[in-house]
Structures are given as C-alpha cells and as structure tokens.
Amino acid sequence: LNGLVRVFFEHHPELAESVQVIHQAGPHGVHELTTFYEKHQIQALVFDYVHDLQYSYCAADLIIARAGAGTI
C-alpha cells in the first residue's frame, strides 16, 4: 500500500493542498514516505506503528487499510 499511495499522489498532484494524510507506514517506510510527502508538499503524519490507532480512525474521512488485526 505504501507504493500505491505514492503513485496515487503522483497522478493527482492537485490534491496536495486539500488533504491531510495520517500514514502508518511500517518500520521500513517511515523515512521514505516522510521525504515523499515533504517533496510533494502534502501535509502528513507518518509513523511506523501505534497501539491506539482508533484515534486516527476517528479523525479520518477515508481509510485505506490492509486486512489485519488493526483494521478490526
């Protein structure tokens, strides 16, 4: 999903000013995605993992998730 989100924003640069991203990237994607969002001037909070993800879900208008325990 990390790669697909990057492709999406590369194809829709007009969204950079109108969205805020909360991105749980996993332990290996944080630096790369933080750099990507900064380069494209997308307001984003990127982290590897948090136990209280429900607060991020409450703040979201759209959630893109893979199947997993955190999704439930």
ZIHUVEN-V504406 format. One record per pair of residues at least 24 apart in sequence whose C-alpha atoms are under 7 Angstrom apart, sorted by the first residue. I is the first residue (numbers start at 1). GAP is how many residues later the second one is. Records with the same first field share a line. If there is no record, write none. Layout:
I->GAP ; GAP
This chain:
16->24 ; 25 ; 26
17->25
20->24
21->24
22->24
23->24
24->24 ; 25
